[in-house]
Amino acid sequence: MDVESRANPIKESWKTVLTLAYQSLGVVYGDLSTSPLYVYKSTFAEDIHHSETNEEIYGVVSFVFWTLTLIPLLKYVFIVLKADDNGEGGTFALYSLLCRHARVNTLPNGQVADEELYEYKKDEIVSADNSFGLSLRSTLEKHKLLQKILLVLALIGTCMVIGDGVLTPAISVFSAVSGLELSAAKAHHQYVEVPVACVIVVFLFYLQHYGTHRIGFLFAPIVITWLLCISAIGLYNIFHWNPHVYQAISPYYMYKFLKKTQKGGWMSLGGILLCMTGSEAMYADLGHFSQLSIKIAFTFVVYPALILAYMGQAAYLSKHHIIESEYRIGFYVSVPERIRLPVLAIAILAAVVGSQAVITGTFSIIKQCSALGCFPRVKILHTSSKVHGQIYIPEINWTLMLLCLAVTVGFRDTKHMSNASGLAVITVMLVTTCLMSLVIVLCWRRNVVLALCFIFFFGSIEALFFSASLIKFLEGAWVPVALSFIFLMIMYTWHYGTLKKYEFDVQNKVSIQWLLGLGANLGIVRVRGIGLIHTELVSGVPAVFSHFVTNLPAFHQVVVFLCIKSVPVPHVRPEERFLVGRVGPKEHRLYRCIARYGYRDDHMDDVEFEKDLVCSIAEFIRSEGLENNVKIDDFEDDERMTVIGTPSNYTTGIKLWESNENSPGMTSVSELGEISSPKTKKVRFLVPPSPEMKTSTQEELQELMEAREAGLAFILGHYYVKAKSGSSFIKRAVIDVGYDFLRRNSRGPTYALSFPRASTLEVAMVYLV
């Protein structure tokens, strides 16, 4: 599904919906569907033991049933899925919605023109107009502390998702191979499980660089086979061992369970909550499917299969109270012995599929964080030319693999792994609940009572599970806290340093008046070619340019100040990609080009970038004197920016044609609307039908073509950011140590890689922030 279809949802056919629902089973529900492997084993680990009365096992079944019903089904499927950001979901989608409706965006270079983007607002979600919503929005906009708290809250949820990317493969794979304990000798089964789990984990992460599209066609059949398998086994156990187990869904059994087990039962909730691990994926992966397809897949396939699986295990355990303690209460004891090995094979495949979805989701959320200035730049590889969003990040992949192996070898049992995974899962859900309550008031214009009911109802349930997980901090739950703290420090340090660097840029930028004082020729010799200066500024002249023109005797005949910026929307349509304007008088040939990208957009990092950039400037020159309906944005220093579409994707506007053939003759405007140049490398602008251009416009286009033929030089700043003298110890530690380390070890801008190194000039500057 492309951007246009997501942005303009039409009534989909049932065939399309069912196809998407089928595909979602392999991508979204792999993690959730493998939870029966370890829920009961984690719940009955040490805190409680089931007795002849079956009150414990019935209470657990009741908790599992109502947890699956209230959180994944009611909260996510029927409420949270509706809070999509133009078809996209996840923690950053909620934060993006709040940034646009309450102006709490922490991206520093925001512009008025960004609010005119097609995806900036939705017709059905507009700004709050009730009195409480207005007061809440004004409070958030006035207090910087509240904006920082909101950002940290979103980052905590994001960090826990990354932590889940470490823990889920470990617990899923380890639980799947735990079936070997029933076939290996008692004293040696642990020595078999750990090496096999490590080998599978290494193989899983090794496969990532191939991309999910190469093995994706296997995912849905594997998950469907697994769901059918656990459903059939569940039905068999129910009818064979205890047909009356369905009575356990009564909430009364939860009361009896807590009354009898007391503190032990409360602590066992940390294992019960694992039944909903992977629920966040339904919302996070919304952009790849549709609301209806995800709802159908969960409501009619995943939910019934999971309920049957849990009831089947309970039916078996209700008749088997004496189980060897070494094996605890695992999934495989309820599987008939004759089919145990085939089920083991399917479970391992399903665990790999479930882990794949979490790892891919981790890649996507790190890409979003990087786009919004909250994570150092990393190398992002697109593994599919057809499916949007399938990416691979080598540094993150191998980091996750090492951490996952450390967790697997360090813990060697599902008890500590489940404690760690449970805290990560429930923290993400709590963050979603808090952000969702703000969305209900600010974005949906609903009554504050509805938002309070939402946060108190679901928040109280999740807080109960959270407390049960947190109490096991020393028994494994410290792992996601430690991982999240490390990633949170990395994210906030990078964000803080980037913000301070931009503030320095703004304070030291040069005014247009200074530029005009240099005269018509800027006081220097203009050499042939295009000088492309990268800057974070959206107005004014960057300090790097003033440094050049005051210390160097020459500069290019055409200068372009290029700003690559992210905006808080999922996607920017091709026809809204560029904002182009003129800096100073026309004869200076200075232009500003702002390329806007959403947090899920793919940045241009190939040879098309240079062509699109030149064509956007040419289209701006052509349209500047025409009376057409272009969008204009007024900036300080009398700059006017025009919205120009991406030429390689947009059907209208000037096109660039290049050839290495000799073309003698003079530059002319032909009947076919071509403007050409008589150079060895021939460059032509294919101009669409329009009123006759002025002579000055033709001359400017001619000069742009000649500069394009002469070549393009990319001036990239190499910045050293240092804390000012007299800064506090914490600020010096964050800037001089933390941010400096991250800056030196992060990747350069992706679009800079498309320019030859011989044409790239790095200018070193020291920023005192």
Secondary structure, DSSP 4 states (H G I P E B T S, - for coil): --HHHHHS-----HHHHHHHHHHHHHHTSHHHHTGGGTHHHHHTSSS----TT-HHHHHHHHHHHHHHIIIIIIIIIHTGGG--BTTB-SHHHHHHHHHHHH-----S---GGGGGSTTT-BTTB----SHHHHHHHHHHHH-HHHHHHHHHHHHHHHHHHHHHHHHHHHHHHHHHHGGGGGTS-TTTHHHHHHHHHHHHHHHHHHGGGG-HHHHGGGHHHHHHHHHHHHHHHHHHHHHHH-GGGGGGGSTHHHHHHHHHHTHHHHHHHHHHGGGGTTTHHHHHTGGGS-HHHHHHHIIIIIHHHHHHHHHHHHHHHTT-----GGG-S-SGGGS-GGGHHHHHHHHHHHHHHHHHHHHHHHHHHHHHHHHTTSS-----EE--SSSTT-EE-HHHHHHHHHHHHHHHHHH-SHHHHHHHHHHHHHHHHHHHHHHHHHHHHHTS---HHHHHHHHHHHHHHHHHHHHHHHTTGGGTTHHHHHHHHHHHHHHHHHHHHHHHHHHHHHHTPBPHHHHHTT-TTTTSEEEEEEEEEE-S-SSSB-HHHHHHHHH-SEEEEEEEEEEEEE-SSS---GGGSEEEEE-S-GGG-EEEEEEEE-TTPPPP-STHHHHHHHHHHHHHHHHHTS-----EEE-GGG-EEEEE--TTT-SSS-EEEEE-S---S---B-TT-EEE--SSSEEEEEPPS-SPPPHHHHHHHHHHHHHHHH-EEEEEEEEEEEPPTT--HHHHIIIIIIIHHHHHHSPPPGGGGGS-GGGEEEEEEEEE-
